[in-house]
Amino acid sequence: MVEFHGYHSESYTTMPITLPSQQYGFWLVREAISRGAVVLVMRAERDWHIAVPELAVCDKVFANRVPQSSSITAGNYGVKGFRTVVAALS
């Protein structure tokens, strides 16, 4: 699990800078992509795609359809996304 920003916010807005600590999280996601891991983007999808452009070309990246929910379901990630997660965990 990698948070885009490692702090709680009641009203999220994109920061105008990238914090040095975020670079490590971005690196972790790139490493996950390179080893073929399934990546679930739960929140801040646009920001993640800007920070880690490799997400756009990976076929195992699935974005949450309802960002207010962190449930991993077929309704939230689509049938393909949900089946990919289940297969990875099996």
VOLUMLUM-565237 format. One record per residue: x, y, z of N, C-alpha, C in turn. Coordinates in steps of 0.05 Angstrom, whole numbers, padded with zeros to 5 digits, always signed. Example, Ala and Ser with C-alpha at 12.3 -4.5 7.8 and 13.67 -1.06 7.14 Angstrom:
% VOLUMLUM-565237
+00264-00114+00156+00246-00090+00156+00264-00066+00156/+00257-00045+00142+00273-00021+00143+00258+00001+00157/
% end
This chain:
% VOLUMLUM-565237
+00017-00023+00000+00000+00000+00000+00018+00025+00000/+00014+00042-00019+00029+00066-00021+00009+00090-00023/+00012+00108-00004-00005+00132-00004+00008+00154-00021/-00008+00168-00036+00003+00191-00052+00014+00212-00033/-00001+00219-00013+00008+00236+00009+00003+00220+00035/+00023+00219+00051+00021+00203+00076+00008+00218+00099/-00012+00233+00094-00025+00247+00116-00055+00249+00110/-00071+00252+00131-00100+00254+00129-00108+00282+00120/-00128+00283+00103-00138+00309+00094-00168+00307+00091/-00182+00326+00103-00211+00326+00100-00220+00337+00073/-00204+00353+00061-00210+00364+00034-00185+00364+00018/-00181+00343+00002-00156+00339-00014-00155+00359-00037/-00132+00371-00040-00125+00386-00063-00096+00379-00071/-00090+00380-00097-00064+00374-00106-00044+00396-00096/-00022+00387-00086-00001+00405-00076+00015+00415-00100/+00024+00440-00099+00040+00450-00122+00068+00440-00124/+00077+00424-00104+00104+00413-00103+00102+00383-00098/+00124+00369-00104+00127+00341-00097+00145+00340-00073/+00136+00328-00052+00153+00325-00028+00174+00304-00032/+00198+00308-00021+00219+00288-00025+00211+00260-00016/+00195+00258+00005+00187+00232+00015+00168+00218-00006/+00155+00233-00023+00138+00220-00043+00154+00205-00064/+00178+00214-00069+00194+00201-00090+00198+00171-00084/+00201+00164-00059+00204+00136-00051+00179+00120-00058/+00155+00131-00052+00130+00118-00059+00127+00115-00089/+00135+00135-00104+00133+00133-00133+00152+00110-00143/+00175+00109-00131+00194+00088-00138+00183+00060-00132/+00170+00057-00109+00158+00032-00101+00137+00023-00122/+00121+00042-00131+00100+00035-00151+00113+00027-00178/+00134+00042-00186+00148+00034-00210+00160+00006-00208/+00171+00000-00185+00182-00027-00181+00160-00048-00182/+00137-00043-00171+00115-00061-00171+00106-00066-00200/+00104-00045-00216+00097-00048-00244+00118-00065-00259/+00143-00060-00254+00164-00074-00268+00165-00104-00262/+00155-00112-00238+00154-00140-00231+00127-00153-00238/+00109-00138-00250+00084-00149-00259+00062-00150-00238/+00065-00134-00217+00045-00134-00196+00019-00121-00205/-00003-00129-00192-00029-00116-00197-00028-00090-00181/-00036-00068-00193-00036-00042-00180-00065-00032-00180/-00075-00026-00156-00101-00014-00152-00098+00015-00144/-00109+00033-00160-00108+00061-00154-00135+00068-00140/-00134+00074-00115-00158+00079-00099-00167+00108-00099/-00148+00126-00098-00154+00154-00097-00132+00170-00113/-00139+00194-00120-00120+00213-00134-00109+00201-00159/-00126+00188-00175-00118+00175-00200-00102+00193-00218/-00113+00217-00223-00099+00236-00241-00071+00243-00230/-00069+00248-00205-00043+00254-00193-00023+00231-00196/-00033+00207-00191-00016+00183-00194-00006+00180-00223/-00023+00185-00242-00015+00182-00270+00005+00204-00278/+00004+00227-00266+00024+00248-00271+00050+00240-00259/+00049+00231-00234+00074+00224-00219+00088+00199-00230/+00072+00179-00239+00082+00154-00248+00070+00148-00275/+00080+00160-00297+00068+00156-00323+00067+00127-00332/+00084+00110-00321+00083+00081-00328+00056+00068-00323/+00041+00080-00305+00014+00069-00299-00004+00068-00323/+00000+00086-00342-00017+00088-00365-00013+00065-00385/+00010+00052-00384+00016+00031-00404+00017+00003-00391/+00010+00001-00366+00010-00025-00352-00018-00037-00354/-00019-00062-00362-00046-00075-00364-00056-00087-00338/-00041-00084-00317-00050-00093-00291-00056-00070-00271/-00062-00047-00282-00070-00024-00266-00100-00020-00268/-00113-00018-00246-00142-00014-00245-00148+00009-00226/-00165+00027-00235-00173+00050-00219-00200+00045-00206/-00203+00054-00182-00228+00052-00167-00249+00070-00180/-00272+00059-00184-00294+00074-00196-00308+00092-00176/-00305+00086-00151-00318+00101-00129-00296+00109-00109/-00282+00131-00113-00260+00138-00096-00267+00140-00066/-00292+00144-00059-00299+00145-00031-00300+00118-00018/-00298+00097-00034-00299+00070-00024-00273+00056-00029/-00262+00042-00010-00238+00027-00014-00243-00003-00017/-00268-00010-00021-00275-00038-00025-00264-00049-00051/-00253-00073-00050-00243-00086-00074-00264-00105-00083/-00281-00095-00102-00303-00111-00112-00304-00108-00142/-00320-00125-00155-00324-00124-00184-00337-00097-00192/-00355-00088-00175-00368-00062-00180-00349-00039-00179/-00329-00040-00161-00310-00018-00158-00287-00019-00177/-00278-00042-00185-00255-00044-00203-00261-00058-00230/-00287-00063-00235-00294-00077-00259-00289-00107-00256/-00303-00123-00272-00300-00152-00271-00271-00160-00276/-00259-00148-00297-00231-00155-00304-00212-00149-00281/-00215-00125-00270-00198-00117-00248-00201-00135-00224/-00226-00141-00217-00231-00158-00194-00220-00186-00198/-00224-00197-00222-00214-00224-00228-00183-00224-00228/-00171-00203-00237-00142-00201-00237-00131-00201-00208/-00145-00187-00191-00137-00186-00163-00140-00214-00150/-00163-00226-00155-00168-00253-00143-00147-00273-00154/-00141-00272-00179-00120-00290-00191-00093-00285-00178/-00086-00260-00174-00060-00254-00162-00058-00264-00133/-00081-00264-00119-00081-00273-00091-00083-00304-00089/-00091-00317-00110-00095-00346-00109-00069-00361-00112/
% end
